[in-house]
């Protein structure tokens, strides 16, 4: 059933609802932190000094992206482990792995673009968290999308958080098929690739 009541029939514990949202708050925190660190290194000239090393600017930024990617995965793994001990039982761990990789890929791209939203650390921090709050608000990290008014549910499709929670819930309690998982995961990877290209392009051009 597509209604909230129909969806809730699949929920085995309240942690099935709360932990995907908690995971996204952790992911958003990683995203903002890495974006701010890149802005700080750019502002203090660290990125310029790193160019003296025998590595390219692209490799430096790729290293930042990889660090963010691994950290996001770590956040989701830790919270999944905590949730498991509290009674959360994902219906499919392979699908949860795919969802986790897709979420990490998406928010690495968002992080890279977010790091170019201002010329100073303060500007990136304030703008980045403003963007995060809007994505969280419309994406279901505060209130599950299924409980939102119809007009807000439609608007929530514009938030990457919506698709991230949808993918994670698909593996934890919604029991998505692989075809159903492909849709949110595909959107996440597309958004991540777009964000990564845009962010890298802006950062390389600014140096």
C-alpha positions in Angstrom: 0.0 0.0 0.0 1.2 3.5 -0.8 -0.5 5.1 2.2 1.4 5.9 5.4 -0.6 3.3 7.2 0.2 0.7 4.5 3.9 1.4 4.7 4.0 1.3 8.5 2.7 -2.2 8.4 6.1 -3.3 7.2 7.9 -1.6 10.1 9.0 -4.0 12.8 10.5 -1.5 15.2 10.6 2.3 15.6 14.3 2.2 15.0 13.5 1.2 11.4 12.2 4.8 11.0 14.6 6.7 13.2 17.9 5.3 12.2 17.8 6.1 8.5 17.1 9.7 9.5 19.9 9.6 12.0 22.3 8.2 9.3 21.5 11.2 7.1 22.2 13.7 9.8 25.6 12.1 10.2 26.1 12.1 6.5 25.2 15.8 6.3 27.6 16.5 9.1 30.4 14.8 7.2 29.5 16.7 4.0 29.6 20.1 5.8 32.8 19.3 7.7 34.8 18.2 4.6 33.4 21.2 2.6 34.6 23.6 5.3 38.0 21.9 5.5 38.5 22.4 1.8 37.5 26.0 2.1 39.9 26.5 5.0 42.8 25.0 3.1 41.9 27.2 0.1 41.7 30.3 2.3 44.9 29.7 4.2 46.9 28.7 1.0 47.4 25.1 2.0 46.0 23.8 -1.3 48.5 26.0 -3.2 51.4 24.8 -1.0 50.4 21.2 -1.6 50.9 21.8 -5.3 54.6 21.9 -4.7 54.4 18.1 -4.0 54.7 15.8 -7.0 51.0 15.4 -7.3 48.4 17.2 -9.3 45.6 19.4 -8.0 43.1 16.8 -9.3 44.8 14.1 -7.2 44.7 16.3 -4.1 41.0 17.0 -4.5 40.4 13.3 -5.3 42.0 12.4 -2.0 39.6 14.7 -0.2 36.7 13.1 -2.0 37.9 9.6 -1.1 38.3 10.6 2.6 34.7 11.9 2.6 33.4 8.8 0.8 35.0 6.5 3.4 33.8 8.6 6.3 30.2 8.6 5.1 30.3 4.8 4.8 31.8 4.6 8.3 28.9 6.7 9.7 26.3 4.5 8.1 28.1 1.3 9.2 28.4 2.5 12.8 24.8 3.5 13.0 23.6 0.3 11.4 25.6 -1.7 14.0 24.1 0.3 16.8 20.6 -0.1 15.3 21.2 -3.9 15.0 21.9 -4.3 18.7 18.8 -2.2 19.5 16.6 -4.5 17.4 16.8 -3.1 13.9 17.0 -6.0 11.4 17.7 -4.9 7.7 15.8 -7.2 5.3 18.7 -7.2 2.9 22.3 -6.5 3.8 23.5 -6.6 0.1 20.9 -3.9 -0.8 22.0 -1.9 2.2 25.6 -2.0 1.0 24.5 -0.8 -2.5 22.4 2.0 -0.8 25.3 3.0 1.4 27.7 3.3 -1.6 25.1 5.3 -3.5 24.6 7.7 -0.6 28.3 8.1 -0.1 28.8 8.8 -3.8 26.0 11.4 -3.9 27.1 13.3 -0.9 30.8 13.4 -1.9 29.6 15.3 -5.0 27.4 17.6 -2.9 30.4 18.2 -0.5 32.6 19.2 -3.4 30.1 21.6 -4.8 29.3 22.9 -1.3 33.0 23.8 -0.8 32.7 26.3 -3.6 29.6 28.1 -2.3 31.8 30.9 -0.8 35.3 32.4 -0.8 35.8 32.2 2.9 35.4 29.5 5.6 32.6 31.4 7.2 30.7 31.8 3.9 31.0 28.1 3.1 30.0 27.0 6.6 26.9 29.2 6.8 25.8 28.5 3.3 26.5 24.8 3.5 24.6 24.3 6.7 21.7 26.4 5.3 21.6 24.1 2.3 21.8 21.0 4.6 18.9 22.2 6.7 16.7 22.7 3.7 17.6 19.3 2.2 17.0 17.7 5.6 13.7 19.5 6.2 12.2 18.6 2.8 13.9 15.2 2.6 12.5 13.5 5.7 15.4 13.7 8.1 13.2 15.7 10.5 9.8 14.3 9.8 9.3 11.2 7.6 8.2 12.1 4.1 5.2 9.7 4.4 3.7 11.9 7.2 4.1 15.2 5.2 1.3 17.0 3.4 0.9 16.0 -0.3 2.4 19.3 -1.6 5.5 18.9 0.6 5.9 15.2 -0.5 6.0 16.4 -4.1 8.6 19.0 -3.3 10.7 16.5 -1.3 11.6 14.8 -4.6 14.1 17.7 -5.2 16.1 16.8 -2.1 18.9 14.3 -2.3 18.1 13.4 1.4 14.7 12.0 0.2 16.4 9.5 -2.2 19.1 8.6 0.3 16.5 7.8 3.0 14.4 6.0 0.5 17.3 3.8 -0.6 18.3 3.0 2.9 14.8 2.2 4.0 14.3 0.1 0.9 17.0 -2.2 2.3 16.1 -2.0 6.0 12.3 -2.3 6.1 10.6 -1.5 2.8 11.9 -4.7 1.2 12.6 -3.1 -2.2 13.3 -5.4 -5.1 16.6 -4.7 -7.0 14.6 -2.9 -9.7 13.0 -0.7 -7.1 16.4 0.0 -5.5 17.9 1.0 -8.8 15.7 4.1 -9.0 16.8 6.0 -5.9 20.3 4.7 -6.1 20.6 5.8 -9.8 19.3 9.3 -8.8 21.9 9.5 -6.0 24.8 8.5 -8.2 23.7 10.9 -10.9 23.5 13.8 -8.4 26.9 12.8 -7.0 28.6 12.7 -10.4 27.1 16.0 -11.3 28.1 17.6 -8.0 31.6 16.2 -8.2 32.2 17.5 -11.7 30.8 20.9 -10.9 32.8 21.2 -7.6 36.1 20.0 -9.1 35.7 22.3 -12.0 35.1 25.3 -9.8 37.9 24.4 -7.4 40.5 23.8 -10.1 39.4 27.0 -11.9 39.7 29.1 -8.7 43.3 27.9 -8.1 
